Amino acid sequence: MGIQVRRAQKDDCPRLLELVRELATYERAPAEVTVTLDHFIESGFGNNPVWWAFVAEEKEEILGFALYYIRYSTWKGQRMYLEDIIVTEDARGRGIGKLLFDRLIEEAKEKKFCGIVWQVLEWNEPAINFYKKFENVTLDSEWINCALNF
């Protein structure tokens, strides 16, 4: 049966949050994950969802996921914003990231978005090399990330 990619479901959220914490540890910022499970669930599966996701699973175990939301560009229109694509460390190198990214591309085309945008840490060479494998990908170092936190 192998690895299956499907839409995330509400019951997947505890596992997704585990993977978010794994990613935060990898990105050297484990204390930065402050979202609660209830807020995470409500944001994806409540009355007004703001994110959608696909999971990759094998034998009913979620090995990775890709979470996105819609971003609006005054220059381009609606774009998919890839917030996170995460594959658990033990499952990396098996093509799971590509399966997830291919599914995102399919979704973006189905919804007639004008593209997909995301960020990658400048030191994360494995991720950068992964993204460079896709046709028409550009990496732009010109923009500075900004945030206002409360």
Backbone as ProteinMPNN parsed JSONL, in Angstrom:
{"seq_chain_A": "MGIQVRRAQKDDCPRLLELVRELATYERAPAEVTVTLDHFIESGFGNNPVWWAFVAEEKEEILGFALYYIRYSTWKGQRMYLEDIIVTEDARGRGIGKLLFDRLIEEAKEKKFCGIVWQVLEWNEPAINFYKKFENVTLDSEWINCALNF", "coords_chain_A": {"N_chain_A": [[0.812, -1.187, 0.0], [1.919, 1.293, 0.74], [2.941, 4.766, 0.968], [0.435, 7.11, 1.556], [-1.23, 10.05, 0.497], [-3.419, 12.366, 1.818], [-6.226, 14.546, 2.541], [-5.989, 16.484, 5.5], [-7.565, 15.691, 8.6], [-9.73, 16.537, 11.336], [-9.176, 14.87, 13.548], [-6.505, 14.367, 13.164], [-5.038, 16.409, 14.227], [-3.658, 16.4, 16.865], [-1.356, 14.817, 16.255], [-0.276, 16.324, 14.155], [0.481, 18.63, 15.5], [2.471, 17.544, 17.118], [4.404, 17.061, 15.158], [4.873, 19.684, 14.354], [6.143, 20.634, 16.623], [8.417, 19.043, 16.532], [9.596, 20.076, 14.203], [10.084, 22.704, 15.085], [12.024, 22.231, 17.031], [14.089, 21.241, 15.383], [14.541, 23.576, 13.952], [15.721, 25.078, 15.86], [14.171, 26.426, 17.742], [12.353, 25.598, 19.865], [10.816, 26.646, 21.989], [9.245, 28.525, 20.844], [6.849, 27.565, 19.869], [3.716, 28.142, 20.661], [1.057, 27.802, 20.254], [-2.106, 26.453, 21.134], [-3.606, 23.184, 21.286], [-6.398, 23.269, 21.053], [-6.817, 25.792, 19.834], [-5.441, 25.396, 17.46], [-6.957, 23.332, 16.287], [-9.487, 24.627, 16.062], [-8.795, 26.66, 14.284], [-8.319, 25.295, 11.943], [-10.49, 23.621, 11.549], [-12.799, 24.734, 12.472], [-15.71, 26.946, 12.376], [-14.865, 28.926, 10.598], [-12.443, 28.168, 8.895], [-8.926, 28.791, 8.597], [-6.726, 27.597, 7.657], [-5.513, 24.816, 5.688], [-4.649, 21.388, 5.078], [-2.527, 18.671, 4.004], [-1.835, 15.292, 4.654], [0.734, 12.842, 4.904], [0.765, 9.455, 5.104], [1.551, 6.212, 6.399], [0.587, 2.982, 6.922], [-1.39, 3.911, 8.68], [0.03, 5.76, 10.199], [0.98, 9.044, 10.594], [3.43, 10.525, 8.791], [4.273, 12.88, 7.798], [3.347, 16.271, 6.884], [1.738, 18.931, 5.043], [0.919, 22.241, 5.374], [-1.21, 24.856, 4.479], [-2.335, 28.216, 3.654], [-4.448, 30.819, 2.284], [-3.029, 33.461, 0.585], [-3.132, 36.853, -0.299], [-2.07, 38.687, -3.021], [-1.601, 41.924, -4.083], [-0.494, 42.37, -6.499], [-0.534, 39.943, -7.873], [-2.779, 38.378, -7.197], [-4.742, 35.718, -5.73], [-2.77, 33.501, -3.893], [-1.256, 30.45, -2.924], [-0.058, 30.01, 0.307], [2.484, 28.343, 1.651], [2.781, 27.292, 4.743], [4.036, 25.373, 6.383], [5.944, 22.509, 5.614], [6.443, 19.373, 6.606], [8.334, 16.58, 7.39], [8.739, 13.816, 9.356], [11.781, 13.178, 11.073], [12.785, 10.523, 10.986], [11.597, 9.535, 8.696], [12.549, 10.879, 6.524], [13.973, 11.325, 3.246], [12.61, 9.484, 1.764], [10.965, 10.299, -0.227], [8.648, 11.507, 0.595], [8.278, 14.234, 1.096], [8.279, 15.218, -1.521], [5.955, 13.984, -2.534], [4.021, 15.317, -0.976], [4.503, 18.004, -1.727], [3.977, 17.893, -4.472], [1.252, 17.344, -4.305], [0.34, 19.731, -3.21], [0.886, 21.48, -5.333], [-0.9, 20.486, -7.222], [-3.324, 21.065, -5.873], [-3.183, 23.883, -5.762], [-3.36, 24.509, -8.474], [-5.894, 23.418, -9.065], [-7.509, 25.132, -7.558], [-7.07, 27.412, -8.87], [-5.112, 29.233, -8.067], [-2.511, 31.656, -8.366], [0.026, 30.826, -7.908], [2.498, 29.447, -5.63], [3.839, 30.355, -2.544], [6.452, 30.593, -0.083], [8.603, 30.376, 2.817], [12.011, 29.777, 3.649], [14.516, 28.863, 5.922], [17.686, 30.414, 5.764], [19.9, 28.864, 6.409], [19.086, 26.29, 6.134], [20.008, 24.02, 4.363], [19.297, 21.367, 3.366], [16.503, 21.679, 2.916], [16.468, 23.854, 1.125], [17.827, 22.756, -1.062], [16.006, 20.748, -1.689], [13.755, 22.264, -2.572], [14.832, 23.482, -4.824], [14.745, 21.53, -6.739], [12.341, 21.609, -8.036], [10.557, 22.652, -10.894], [10.601, 25.963, -12.161], [10.945, 27.258, -9.688], [11.883, 29.969, -7.671], [14.286, 31.451, -5.58], [14.332, 34.046, -3.395], [16.267, 36.447, -2.018], [15.964, 39.054, -1.473], [13.918, 40.243, 0.043], [12.998, 41.267, 3.35], [12.043, 39.643, 6.281], [9.336, 40.51, 8.351], [7.702, 41.066, 11.486], [5.096, 41.563, 13.841], [4.556, 41.002, 17.053], [2.263, 39.911, 19.595]], "CA_chain_A": [[0.0, 0.0, 0.0], [2.861, 2.397, 0.715], [2.612, 6.069, 1.53], [-0.773, 7.72, 1.008], [-1.431, 11.465, 0.807], [-4.848, 12.671, 1.912], [-6.541, 15.774, 3.268], [-5.966, 16.374, 6.959], [-8.843, 15.641, 9.299], [-9.686, 17.088, 12.692], [-8.526, 13.905, 14.445], [-5.059, 14.364, 12.907], [-4.392, 17.592, 14.807], [-2.624, 16.134, 17.879], [-0.133, 14.354, 15.59], [0.291, 17.445, 13.409], [1.149, 19.495, 16.464], [3.729, 16.858, 17.472], [5.362, 17.309, 14.076], [5.232, 21.109, 14.432], [7.142, 20.745, 17.701], [9.652, 18.434, 16.011], [10.186, 21.058, 13.297], [10.592, 23.824, 15.876], [13.284, 21.779, 17.628], [15.05, 21.218, 14.285], [14.842, 24.961, 13.59], [16.365, 25.664, 17.024], [13.248, 27.357, 18.389], [11.247, 24.817, 20.423], [9.977, 27.448, 22.885], [8.409, 29.439, 20.048], [5.532, 26.96, 19.592], [2.833, 28.493, 21.776], [-0.335, 27.522, 19.884], [-2.726, 25.343, 21.861], [-4.288, 22.219, 20.428], [-7.753, 23.764, 20.798], [-6.739, 26.878, 18.854], [-5.007, 24.773, 16.213], [-8.124, 22.637, 15.739], [-10.49, 25.621, 15.682], [-8.3, 27.409, 13.128], [-8.366, 24.466, 10.748], [-11.72, 22.845, 11.403], [-13.928, 25.452, 13.063], [-16.673, 27.549, 11.449], [-14.156, 29.745, 9.606], [-11.053, 27.687, 8.836], [-7.95, 29.673, 7.953], [-5.671, 26.76, 7.073], [-5.847, 23.49, 5.152], [-3.425, 20.589, 5.084], [-2.472, 17.304, 3.505], [-0.948, 14.445, 5.44], [1.307, 11.644, 4.29], [0.746, 8.417, 6.128], [1.847, 4.826, 6.041], [0.049, 2.097, 7.962], [-2.147, 4.763, 9.594], [0.911, 6.646, 10.951], [1.286, 10.27, 9.86], [4.876, 10.72, 8.713], [4.532, 14.251, 7.39], [2.192, 17.037, 6.426], [1.945, 20.248, 4.454], [-0.174, 23.11, 5.786], [-1.206, 26.104, 3.722], [-3.474, 29.119, 3.7], [-4.516, 31.668, 1.099], [-2.414, 34.785, 0.692], [-3.548, 37.697, -1.412], [-1.074, 39.623, -3.539], [-2.215, 42.969, -4.911], [0.125, 42.297, -7.825], [-0.74, 38.649, -8.533], [-4.047, 37.752, -6.84], [-4.673, 34.682, -4.699], [-1.641, 32.575, -3.941], [-1.158, 29.518, -1.807], [1.103, 30.231, 1.158], [2.892, 27.118, 2.343], [3.283, 27.641, 6.068], [4.993, 24.336, 6.795], [5.966, 21.156, 5.079], [7.204, 18.68, 7.639], [8.446, 15.128, 7.349], [9.441, 13.413, 10.561], [13.19, 12.901, 10.78], [12.987, 9.112, 10.666], [11.017, 9.2, 7.391], [13.123, 11.712, 5.461], [14.712, 10.624, 2.208], [11.754, 8.45, 1.164], [10.111, 10.905, -1.244], [7.402, 11.982, 1.19], [8.194, 15.672, 0.846], [7.893, 15.413, -2.923], [4.537, 13.633, -2.64], [3.249, 16.409, -0.389], [4.652, 19.214, -2.54], [3.224, 17.645, -5.705], [-0.185, 17.477, -3.993], [0.1, 21.17, -3.065], [0.861, 22.049, -6.682], [-2.182, 20.064, -7.781], [-4.36, 21.839, -5.19], [-3.082, 25.282, -6.197], [-3.886, 24.575, -9.839], [-7.339, 23.174, -8.995], [-8.157, 26.31, -7.0], [-6.71, 28.513, -9.756], [-4.195, 30.184, -7.454], [-1.509, 32.048, -9.353], [1.318, 30.287, -7.522], [2.737, 29.042, -4.246], [4.957, 31.056, -1.926], [6.838, 30.075, 1.225], [9.898, 30.821, 3.321], [12.919, 28.728, 4.109], [15.654, 29.437, 6.637], [18.855, 30.468, 4.886], [20.877, 27.825, 6.767], [18.486, 24.966, 5.973], [20.452, 23.546, 3.043], [18.489, 20.266, 2.822], [15.23, 22.203, 2.401], [16.762, 24.672, -0.063], [18.135, 21.831, -2.162], [14.739, 20.099, -2.035], [12.93, 23.181, -3.357], [15.49, 23.759, -6.105], [14.456, 20.445, -7.68], [11.066, 21.846, -8.699], [10.599, 23.548, -12.048], [10.115, 27.342, -12.007], [11.116, 27.78, -8.335], [12.893, 31.016, -7.482], [14.605, 31.78, -4.195], [14.516, 35.492, -3.394], [16.859, 36.912, -0.765], [15.834, 40.51, -1.454], [12.926, 40.708, 1.005], [13.282, 41.085, 4.782], [10.859, 39.211, 7.029], [8.921, 41.409, 9.432], [6.615, 40.546, 12.307], [4.676, 42.298, 15.024], [4.022, 39.97, 17.941], [1.501, 40.366, 20.754]], "C_chain_A": [[0.855, 1.251, 0.0], [2.337, 3.668, 1.361], [1.413, 6.649, 0.791], [-0.809, 9.188, 1.418], [-2.929, 11.724, 0.768], [-5.021, 14.012, 2.621], [-6.487, 15.511, 4.771], [-7.383, 16.393, 7.501], [-8.642, 16.155, 10.724], [-8.934, 16.164, 13.653], [-7.014, 13.824, 14.262], [-4.319, 15.432, 13.704], [-3.387, 17.304, 15.927], [-1.294, 15.689, 17.244], [0.527, 15.498, 14.813], [1.045, 18.383, 14.34], [2.446, 18.86, 16.98], [4.798, 17.143, 16.422], [5.785, 18.777, 14.033], [6.31, 21.294, 15.497], [8.478, 20.129, 17.286], [10.363, 19.413, 15.071], [10.797, 22.226, 14.074], [11.911, 23.462, 16.559], [14.381, 21.76, 16.576], [15.487, 22.636, 13.916], [15.377, 25.769, 14.771], [15.483, 26.675, 17.751], [12.085, 26.619, 19.054], [10.315, 25.628, 21.316], [9.043, 28.388, 22.131], [7.043, 28.868, 19.715], [4.652, 27.202, 20.813], [1.364, 28.217, 21.465], [-0.859, 26.344, 20.694], [-3.385, 24.405, 20.86], [-5.692, 22.712, 20.086], [-7.754, 24.862, 19.736], [-6.362, 26.328, 17.475], [-6.2, 24.098, 15.526], [-9.163, 23.639, 15.244], [-10.067, 26.371, 14.41], [-8.357, 26.611, 11.835], [-9.7, 23.804, 10.488], [-12.938, 23.5, 12.05], [-14.848, 26.002, 11.984], [-16.016, 28.342, 10.325], [-12.699, 29.302, 9.512], [-10.144, 28.669, 8.091], [-6.771, 28.885, 7.394], [-6.245, 25.427, 6.617], [-4.55, 22.711, 5.081], [-3.644, 19.245, 4.405], [-1.513, 16.544, 4.403], [-0.449, 13.296, 4.578], [1.371, 10.596, 5.382], [1.072, 7.062, 5.526], [1.384, 3.972, 7.209], [-0.606, 2.905, 9.082], [-1.278, 5.627, 10.503], [1.233, 7.855, 10.077], [2.789, 10.517, 9.955], [5.245, 12.145, 8.302], [3.25, 14.953, 7.01], [2.641, 18.353, 5.818], [0.718, 21.079, 4.771], [-0.076, 24.421, 5.027], [-2.415, 26.952, 4.067], [-3.427, 29.994, 2.461], [-3.928, 33.034, 1.424], [-2.883, 35.594, -0.505], [-2.44, 38.681, -1.766], [-1.793, 40.658, -4.397], [-1.638, 42.98, -6.318], [-0.286, 41.046, -8.591], [-2.118, 38.034, -8.297], [-3.843, 36.693, -5.772], [-3.51, 33.738, -4.955], [-1.743, 31.635, -2.748], [0.082, 29.907, -1.015], [1.361, 28.942, 1.925], [3.511, 27.515, 3.674], [4.341, 26.635, 6.521], [4.827, 23.098, 5.939], [6.94, 20.402, 5.979], [7.176, 17.181, 7.365], [9.27, 14.737, 8.571], [10.847, 12.915, 10.203], [13.438, 11.464, 10.341], [12.508, 8.732, 9.267], [11.6, 10.017, 6.242], [13.925, 10.855, 4.482], [13.914, 9.55, 1.499], [10.799, 9.023, 0.11], [8.805, 11.463, -0.712], [7.22, 13.471, 0.953], [7.757, 15.967, -0.575], [6.425, 15.064, -3.131], [3.654, 14.758, -2.115], [3.306, 17.662, -1.259], [3.905, 19.065, -3.864], [1.728, 17.799, -5.469], [-0.56, 18.943, -3.805], [0.0, 21.847, -4.432], [-0.474, 21.728, -7.349], [-3.327, 20.891, -7.185], [-4.357, 23.29, -5.661], [-3.637, 25.455, -7.608], [-5.394, 24.372, -9.857], [-8.089, 24.413, -8.52], [-7.839, 27.576, -7.795], [-5.932, 29.626, -9.052], [-3.128, 30.514, -8.495], [-0.105, 31.577, -8.97], [1.332, 29.876, -6.064], [3.938, 29.823, -3.742], [5.221, 30.462, -0.553], [8.161, 30.69, 1.621], [10.719, 29.595, 3.697], [14.089, 29.417, 4.809], [16.909, 29.35, 5.774], [19.901, 29.4, 5.198], [20.353, 26.414, 6.517], [18.773, 24.419, 4.563], [19.65, 22.355, 2.517], [17.165, 20.757, 2.233], [15.45, 23.014, 1.131], [17.037, 23.773, -1.262], [16.885, 21.081, -2.62], [13.922, 21.009, -2.952], [13.529, 23.462, -4.733], [15.208, 22.692, -7.157], [13.183, 20.684, -8.479], [11.217, 22.906, -9.788], [9.989, 24.904, -11.688], [10.202, 27.891, -10.581], [12.181, 28.862, -8.347], [13.07, 31.244, -5.985], [15.028, 33.248, -4.173], [15.06, 35.943, -2.044], [16.709, 38.424, -0.597], [14.919, 41.019, -0.338], [13.366, 40.402, 2.435], [11.984, 40.669, 5.463], [10.587, 40.2, 8.156], [7.786, 40.758, 10.202], [6.334, 41.503, 13.439], [3.985, 41.294, 15.925], [3.297, 40.59, 19.127], [1.562, 39.346, 21.856]], "O_chain_A": [[0.522, 2.205, -0.704], [1.421, 3.644, 2.183], [1.378, 6.677, -0.439], [-0.463, 9.532, 2.548], [-3.617, 11.354, -0.184], [-4.084, 14.54, 3.221], [-6.889, 14.448, 5.244], [-8.277, 17.024, 6.937], [-7.524, 16.195, 11.236], [-8.146, 16.63, 14.475], [-6.317, 13.271, 15.113], [-3.097, 15.365, 13.842], [-2.326, 17.928, 15.937], [-0.229, 16.144, 17.66], [1.752, 15.623, 14.814], [2.124, 18.87, 14.001], [3.415, 19.57, 17.248], [5.949, 17.43, 16.752], [6.933, 19.079, 13.71], [7.277, 22.028, 15.289], [9.54, 20.635, 17.646], [11.584, 19.562, 15.132], [11.895, 22.682, 13.757], [12.812, 24.296, 16.653], [15.494, 22.216, 16.841], [16.654, 22.872, 13.605], [15.476, 26.994, 14.697], [15.977, 27.657, 18.305], [10.93, 26.981, 18.826], [9.125, 25.32, 21.389], [8.145, 28.981, 22.729], [6.153, 29.617, 19.312], [4.813, 26.564, 21.853], [0.511, 28.386, 22.337], [-0.15, 25.362, 20.913], [-3.682, 24.79, 19.729], [-6.127, 22.583, 18.942], [-8.598, 24.86, 18.841], [-6.907, 26.752, 16.456], [-6.418, 24.277, 14.328], [-9.663, 23.512, 14.127], [-10.905, 26.675, 13.561], [-8.435, 27.188, 10.75], [-10.018, 23.459, 9.349], [-13.994, 22.877, 12.158], [-14.783, 25.587, 10.827], [-16.555, 28.419, 9.221], [-11.811, 30.0, 10.003], [-10.538, 29.285, 7.101], [-5.908, 29.455, 6.725], [-7.293, 24.976, 7.079], [-3.47, 23.299, 5.03], [-4.766, 18.761, 4.257], [-0.506, 17.086, 4.857], [-1.123, 12.845, 3.653], [1.953, 10.815, 6.444], [0.896, 6.813, 4.333], [1.755, 4.222, 8.355], [-0.409, 2.63, 10.266], [-1.781, 6.178, 11.482], [1.705, 7.703, 8.95], [3.342, 10.693, 11.04], [6.395, 12.56, 8.443], [2.205, 14.327, 6.836], [3.756, 18.822, 6.043], [-0.404, 20.67, 4.471], [0.993, 25.024, 4.938], [-3.377, 26.488, 4.678], [-2.48, 29.923, 1.678], [-4.293, 33.669, 2.414], [-3.013, 35.06, -1.607], [-1.942, 39.411, -0.909], [-2.512, 40.304, -5.332], [-2.24, 43.546, -7.231], [-0.379, 41.074, -9.818], [-2.582, 37.243, -9.119], [-2.887, 36.758, -4.998], [-3.3, 33.25, -6.066], [-2.261, 32.003, -1.694], [1.151, 30.112, -1.59], [0.547, 28.515, 2.744], [4.635, 28.014, 3.72], [5.414, 27.019, 6.986], [3.715, 22.699, 5.591], [8.113, 20.762, 6.089], [6.116, 16.597, 7.138], [10.361, 15.262, 8.791], [11.055, 12.306, 9.153], [14.219, 11.22, 9.421], [12.953, 7.729, 8.708], [11.177, 9.854, 5.098], [14.475, 9.813, 4.84], [14.47, 8.782, 0.714], [9.925, 8.312, -0.387], [7.939, 11.854, -1.494], [6.117, 13.919, 0.64], [6.952, 16.869, -0.807], [5.72, 15.782, -3.84], [2.654, 15.111, -2.74], [2.285, 18.306, -1.499], [3.268, 20.013, -4.326], [1.011, 18.32, -6.324], [-1.651, 19.359, -4.193], [-0.872, 22.687, -4.653], [-1.097, 22.595, -7.963], [-4.198, 21.363, -7.916], [-5.415, 23.859, -5.929], [-4.31, 26.445, -7.896], [-6.103, 25.071, -10.581], [-9.176, 24.714, -9.014], [-8.279, 28.67, -7.442], [-6.069, 30.803, -9.386], [-2.88, 29.723, -9.405], [0.859, 31.91, -9.659], [0.323, 29.948, -5.363], [4.944, 29.939, -4.442], [4.323, 29.895, 0.069], [8.767, 31.436, 0.853], [10.186, 28.532, 4.017], [14.59, 30.437, 4.336], [17.161, 28.33, 5.132], [20.709, 29.064, 4.333], [21.095, 25.444, 6.672], [17.893, 24.371, 3.704], [19.341, 22.321, 1.326], [16.754, 20.298, 1.167], [14.698, 22.874, 0.166], [16.525, 24.016, -2.355], [16.726, 20.809, -3.81], [13.448, 20.566, -3.998], [12.793, 23.659, -5.7], [15.414, 22.932, -8.346], [12.964, 20.028, -9.498], [11.908, 23.91, -9.618], [8.977, 24.971, -10.99], [9.578, 28.913, -10.294], [13.242, 28.703, -8.95], [12.101, 31.228, -5.226], [15.973, 33.638, -4.858], [14.371, 35.826, -1.031], [17.275, 39.003, 0.33], [15.13, 42.119, 0.173], [14.028, 39.395, 2.688], [10.941, 41.283, 5.24], [11.51, 40.664, 8.826], [7.003, 39.991, 9.642], [7.237, 42.176, 13.936], [2.918, 40.787, 15.576], [3.671, 41.661, 19.605], [0.978, 39.551, 22.92]]}, "name": "protein", "num_of_chains": 1, "seq": "MGIQVRRAQKDDCPRLLELVRELATYERAPAEVTVTLDHFIESGFGNNPVWWAFVAEEKEEILGFALYYIRYSTWKGQRMYLEDIIVTEDARGRGIGKLLFDRLIEEAKEKKFCGIVWQVLEWNEPAINFYKKFENVTLDSEWINCALNF"}
